[in-house]
Each structure stands twice: as C-alpha cells, then as structure tokens.
Amino acid sequence: MRSALLKLDGKFAFSVTCTTRPRRPGEVEGRDYYFVTLPQFLKLKKEGKLLEWAKVHGNYYGTPVRSVTEVLGKGRIPVMTIDVKGARSVRRLFPDAVTVFLLPPDLKTLVRRLRGRGEPPENVALRLNTAKAELRAATAFDYLVINDRLPETVREVAAIAELETLRTRRNLDKVRAFSAELAGKD
C-alpha cells in the first residue's frame, strides 16, 4: 500500500520508522525501517527524538521526529505506517494530522496476508489478537478505508489527502491574502 501511494503521487513521502526487530528478506535500511539495537532505541526515546513509539509483539517501533520534520520541510505529506497508539501520539503533537484506518475486507484475507509475509503461526495468533484490540479504536480515526484491492485503496487514500488540502482551515492564508487584495481596491 505504502509503496503504491508513494508511486502514485510525489506529494507523499514515507516517514521512515525505526525498529528493534530483525530485518526481513528484501527490507532495506533507511527505506523500510531504520534497524536499531534496543540500547539505541531506548536512547532515542529517552532523548525525546521519537514522535511516537510502541512495543509490538516483543519488538520496539518508533517514528523519529526528524523523519517527519524532514518530509514536512520539503512541503510533502508524511505517510506513516503506525499502530493505533502511535496515531494517538501523532495526533497529540500534530492536531491537524489526518488519520486513516486501513481495514482488511475480512478475517480470511487478514490471515492470508499475515501468512504470506512469512509470519509463524504463533505470531499470526498474536497479531489477530492485536487486530481485535485495534479495531475498537477505528472510530477515533478520521477515515476508514477497506484495504481490499490495492489500486482502489491507494486512490481512496490519495483522494482523502487531496480533499484535506482543500479544507478552509488549511487555506486561511489564501483567504486573508484575497481579503487584503479586496480591501486595497476601495
């Protein structure tokens, strides 16, 4: 999903997170995650350099503040792959952040996807329990997108971002500029 969204539109940029979990086959340092040791992670956390963090399935995950501010500094929209707790943390620090809850179309699809990622059976069960807990928080998100067919899911998320950029509260500078222009015409 993330890769397809980034390919669709250059206004999106991935905010790379860090993790203490081992690298999976095909994952690239700095593209998929920053792979760090537990002491490195705890140091980042202690120094306040993580926007959000969580311990998930025995591993730590976190979003470096630097990763998000670099994306924003380039005038792009940060795309974050985070859990429910992480979304709450982001919302506290960035109240205007837009959150999208991605939901698989059904349980069978979720299990198939987890197994397809090479998750051992005990991790599949653990992740299903996590999914139950996270589903209860879905109503706290701004949008819900059913992640069934990738091209459609990507288009829906991109459309949400496009509409959010048009919100009046995000464009008050344009309203003020036009108002000043009108006032000068008297």
C-alpha positions in Angstrom: 0.0 0.0 0.0 2.7 2.5 1.1 4.9 1.9 -2.0 1.9 2.2 -4.4 0.8 5.5 -2.7 4.3 7.0 -3.0 4.5 6.0 -6.7 1.1 7.4 -7.4 1.9 11.0 -6.3 5.1 12.8 -5.5 3.4 14.9 -2.8 3.6 11.9 -0.5 6.8 10.8 1.2 7.4 7.9 3.6 8.3 8.8 7.1 10.7 6.0 7.9 10.3 4.4 11.3 12.9 2.6 13.4 12.6 -0.9 14.9 14.5 -3.3 17.0 13.1 -6.3 15.2 15.4 -8.2 12.8 15.4 -7.2 9.1 13.1 -9.4 6.9 14.3 -10.6 3.5 14.1 -7.8 1.0 13.9 -5.0 3.5 16.4 -2.1 3.1 17.9 0.0 5.9 16.6 3.6 5.6 13.9 2.7 3.1 11.7 0.3 5.0 13.0 0.9 8.6 16.0 2.1 10.5 17.1 -1.1 12.2 18.5 -0.3 15.6 19.5 -2.1 18.7 17.5 -2.0 21.9 20.0 0.4 23.6 19.9 2.7 20.5 16.1 2.7 20.6 16.0 3.4 24.3 18.4 6.3 23.8 16.3 7.8 21.1 13.2 7.5 23.3 15.0 9.0 26.4 16.3 11.9 24.4 12.8 12.7 23.1 13.7 12.0 19.5 10.7 9.8 18.8 7.4 11.2 17.8 5.7 8.0 18.8 6.8 4.6 19.9 5.3 1.3 20.9 6.4 -2.2 21.9 4.6 -4.6 19.5 4.9 -8.3 19.6 8.1 -8.1 21.6 9.9 -5.5 19.4 10.0 -1.7 19.6 8.9 0.5 16.8 9.1 4.3 16.7 8.9 7.3 14.4 11.9 9.6 14.7 10.8 13.2 14.9 13.5 14.1 12.3 11.9 11.7 9.8 8.6 13.6 9.9 10.0 17.1 10.0 12.2 16.4 7.0 9.2 15.3 5.0 7.2 18.4 6.1 10.1 20.7 5.4 10.1 19.6 1.8 6.4 20.5 1.6 5.3 16.9 1.3 2.7 14.8 3.1 4.3 12.3 5.5 3.0 8.8 5.2 3.4 6.8 8.4 2.7 3.1 9.0 1.9 3.1 12.6 -0.4 1.4 15.1 -3.4 2.9 17.0 -1.2 4.0 19.9 1.2 5.7 17.5 -1.7 7.5 15.8 -2.8 8.9 19.1 0.7 10.2 19.8 0.9 11.8 16.4 -2.5 13.5 16.9 -1.4 14.9 20.3 1.7 16.5 18.7 0.1 17.4 15.3 -3.6 18.1 16.0 -4.2 18.7 12.3 -2.8 15.3 11.3 -5.2 13.2 9.2 -5.6 9.6 10.2 -6.8 6.7 8.1 -7.6 3.3 9.5 -6.9 0.6 6.9 -9.2 -2.4 7.4 -8.8 -5.7 5.6 -12.0 -6.8 3.8 -12.4 -9.9 6.1 -10.7 -12.1 8.5 -9.8 -14.7 5.9 -7.9 -12.1 3.9 -6.0 -10.8 7.0 -4.9 -14.3 7.9 -3.8 -15.0 4.3 -1.8 -11.7 4.3 -0.1 -12.5 7.6 0.9 -16.0 6.5 2.0 -14.6 3.1 4.5 -12.4 5.0 6.1 -15.5 6.5 4.7 -15.0 10.0 5.0 -18.1 12.1 1.6 -19.5 13.4 2.2 -18.1 16.9 2.7 -14.6 15.5 -0.4 -14.9 13.4 -2.5 -15.6 16.5 -0.8 -12.7 18.4 -1.4 -10.3 15.5 -5.1 -11.4 15.3 -5.5 -10.5 19.0 -3.8 -7.2 18.3 -6.2 -6.6 15.4 -9.2 -7.2 17.7 -7.9 -4.5 20.1 -7.0 -2.0 17.4 -10.4 -2.4 15.7 -12.1 -1.0 18.8 -10.1 2.2 18.2 -11.1 2.6 14.5 -13.8 5.2 15.3 -11.2 7.6 16.6 -9.6 7.8 13.1 -10.8 10.4 10.6 -11.3 7.9 7.8 -11.8 4.2 7.3 -10.6 2.6 4.1 -11.2 -1.1 3.3 -7.9 -2.4 2.0 -9.2 -4.9 -0.5 -7.9 -4.1 -3.9 -4.6 -2.2 -3.8 -5.2 0.3 -6.7 -8.6 1.3 -5.3 -7.2 1.6 -1.7 -4.4 3.8 -2.9 -6.8 6.0 -4.9 -9.1 6.4 -1.9 -6.2 7.4 0.4 -4.9 9.9 -2.2 -8.4 11.4 -2.6 -8.6 11.8 1.2 -5.3 13.7 1.2 -6.4 15.9 -1.7 -9.7 16.8 0.0 -7.9 17.5 3.2 -5.7 20.0 1.5 -8.8 21.9 0.4 -10.2 22.4 3.9 -10.8 26.0 4.6 -8.9 26.0 7.9 -5.8 24.8 5.9 -6.1 27.7 3.5 -6.8 30.7 5.7 -3.7 32.4 4.3 -5.3 32.4 0.9 -8.5 33.8 2.3 -6.6 36.6 4.1 -4.5 37.4 1.0 -7.6 37.8 -1.1 -9.3 39.8 1.6 -6.3 42.1 1.7 -6.4 42.4 -2.1 -10.1 43.3 -2.0 -9.5 45.9 0.8 -6.9 47.5 -1.3 -9.3 48.0 -4.2 -11.5 50.5 -2.3 
